[in-house]
Amino acid sequence: MVRAKVDTQRDERAKRESQIVIDAERAAREAKTARLRELRLAAQSSQEPNPARLKPTRRRAPSKG
């Protein structure tokens, strides 16, 4: 059986290009996460904890009738 020729330069170029895209997407995702974290922390620090919100509410048991 004859093996197909492998274009190693094309394969390496495709790997490099895909890695560039993956790195760019990762950087964008990390930047968005950091921005959202800052917004969440700013919102939490500006609000005082609400005591009514901290207590879990009790749910009524369903009636068996």
Secondary structure by P-SEA (a helix, b strand, c coil): ccccccaaaaaaaaaaaaaaaaaaaaaaaaaaaaaaaaaaaaaaaaccccccccbbbbbcccccc
